[in-house]
């Protein structure tokens, strides 16, 4: 179990390894905020956000249990559900906080952060995202994004193929003033949250999805 403890010295991460003997161990000791930790699927690495270097900039960090944390991306948008791992636990997908580039989506291998690549999602103003692997083996990203029309948002589904070829799958356009949607059981329904959460994934090629 990992959690954030709020103190006067800063918000830091604590780990409880044994739930039957819950003794917390502090694993970060920086100033400012270290928040929204997220385990990789194997439970060996933790990704989290931190602004300890610059108060106005959020960076993405990774820590292997028992080792020091290291940055994998600078200047990112904090996702409500925390950093998003690919199913194999080798990469992270994040939104870069870059107004001039319209907040693009990137994917970065945690073993070589210098090889981060932009994902051609054909979306702008990207925000929260979530990743899911379907029963057919496809890995999809759901992104709350903005289209070029003013005040119009959509949820875009983007496929991450094994070869890293990115292809848009389906979009949910809307002209609503608050067009936020939750993808649930292969249908779009309006949500009061900006978060893109998945309750189920069933890939279909028909227009009903």
HUQUIJO-V861286 format. One record per residue. N is the residue number from 0. RES is the residue in one letter. PHI is phi in whole degrees, -180 to 180 (none if undefined). PSI is psi in radians with two decimals (999 if undefined). Layout:
n;res;phi;psi
N;RES;PHI;PSI
N;RES;PHI;PSI
This chain:
n;res;phi;psi
0;X;none;2.30
1;X;-125;2.47
2;X;-149;2.94
3;X;-105;2.24
4;X;-106;2.26
5;X;-95;2.12
6;X;-134;2.99
7;X;-66;-0.44
8;X;-84;-0.28
9;X;146;2.96
10;X;-100;2.04
11;X;-130;2.88
12;X;-91;2.43
13;X;-128;2.55
14;X;-122;2.32
15;X;-113;1.93
16;X;-85;-0.51
17;X;-125;1.90
18;X;-71;-0.38
19;X;-79;-0.37
20;X;-132;1.29
21;X;-74;1.40
22;X;-105;1.97
23;X;-74;2.51
24;X;-120;2.18
25;X;-74;2.23
26;X;-114;-0.16
27;X;-131;2.63
28;X;-143;0.87
29;X;-103;2.90
30;X;-79;3.00
31;X;62;-2.35
32;X;-123;2.23
33;X;-118;1.92
34;X;-137;2.92
35;X;52;0.99
36;X;-66;2.59
37;X;-141;2.19
38;X;-76;2.55
39;X;-76;2.85
40;X;-57;-0.53
41;X;-83;-0.18
42;X;74;0.44
43;X;-107;-0.38
44;X;-130;2.67
45;X;-124;2.32
46;X;-110;2.52
47;X;-157;2.94
48;X;-102;2.57
49;X;-149;2.52
50;X;-122;0.52
51;X;-71;-0.42
52;X;-77;-0.81
53;X;-138;2.23
54;X;-64;-0.50
55;X;-98;0.18
56;X;-132;2.29
57;X;-101;2.22
58;X;-112;2.74
59;X;-103;2.18
60;X;-119;2.71
61;X;-130;2.47
62;X;-135;2.22
63;X;-85;2.39
64;X;-55;2.23
65;X;90;-0.02
66;X;-124;3.06
67;X;-81;2.58
68;X;-74;2.60
69;X;-141;2.62
70;X;-79;2.47
71;X;-116;-0.26
72;X;-160;2.49
73;X;-112;2.48
74;X;69;1.18
75;X;-117;2.86
76;X;-93;2.23
77;X;-73;2.13
78;X;-83;2.50
79;X;-58;-0.64
80;X;-92;0.09
81;X;93;3.09
82;X;-59;2.55
83;X;-107;2.11
84;X;-94;2.55
85;X;-73;2.72
86;X;-57;-0.50
87;X;-83;-0.07
88;X;73;0.21
89;X;-98;-0.26
90;X;-138;2.78
91;X;-122;2.51
92;X;-112;2.31
93;X;-149;2.88
94;X;-104;2.22
95;X;-82;2.31
96;X;-81;1.53
97;X;-144;1.69
98;X;-62;-0.66
99;X;-66;-0.53
100;X;-99;0.15
101;X;63;0.68
102;X;54;1.19
103;X;-74;2.83
104;X;-97;2.34
105;X;-123;2.76
106;X;-128;2.36
107;X;-136;2.29
108;X;-76;2.28
109;X;-70;-0.35
110;X;-82;-0.27
111;X;-151;1.37
112;X;-59;-0.38
113;X;-68;-0.22
114;X;-99;0.42
115;X;-61;2.45
116;X;-130;2.52
117;X;-77;2.46
118;X;-96;2.18
119;X;-76;1.37
120;X;-85;-0.19
121;X;61;0.51
122;X;-127;2.80
123;X;-133;2.91
124;X;57;0.71
125;X;-68;2.58
126;X;-134;-2.12
127;X;-62;2.53
128;X;-142;2.79
129;X;-147;2.66
130;X;-122;2.46
131;X;-144;2.60
132;X;-112;2.15
133;X;-77;2.96
134;X;-67;-0.34
135;X;-88;0.09
136;X;93;-0.17
137;X;-72;2.48
138;X;-108;2.16
139;X;-121;2.60
140;X;-112;2.30
141;X;-102;2.21
142;X;-126;2.22
143;X;-81;1.99
144;X;-138;2.95
145;X;-113;2.45
146;X;-93;3.12
147;X;-68;-0.50
148;X;-66;2.40
149;X;-61;2.46
150;X;59;0.50
151;X;-120;2.27
152;X;-123;2.89
153;X;-156;2.88
154;X;-105;2.15
155;X;-107;2.41
156;X;-104;2.24
157;X;-128;2.32
158;X;-91;2.36
159;X;-103;1.83
160;X;-79;2.77
161;X;-56;-0.51
162;X;-86;0.11
163;X;70;0.28
164;X;-80;2.22
165;X;-103;2.30
166;X;-139;2.24
167;X;-64;2.44
168;X;-104;-1.01
169;X;-155;2.64
170;X;-129;2.77
171;X;-121;1.46
172;X;-73;2.73
173;X;-158;2.64
174;X;-111;0.22
175;X;-69;2.64
176;X;-66;-0.58
177;X;-125;1.19
178;X;-85;1.20
179;X;-101;2.36
180;X;-129;2.63
181;X;-112;2.20
182;X;-85;2.04
183;X;-144;2.15
184;X;52;0.72
185;X;66;0.44
186;X;-133;2.67
187;X;-97;2.27
188;X;-137;2.63
189;X;-68;2.47
190;X;-126;2.71
191;X;-94;0.10
192;X;-117;2.63
193;X;-83;-0.07
194;X;-81;2.47
195;X;-102;1.74
196;X;-113;2.59
197;X;-113;2.18
198;X;-98;-0.41
199;X;-163;2.74
200;X;-137;2.09
201;X;-134;1.84
202;X;-74;2.24
203;X;-134;2.65
204;X;-102;-0.05
205;X;-78;2.86
206;X;-71;-0.17
207;X;-77;-0.16
208;X;-93;999
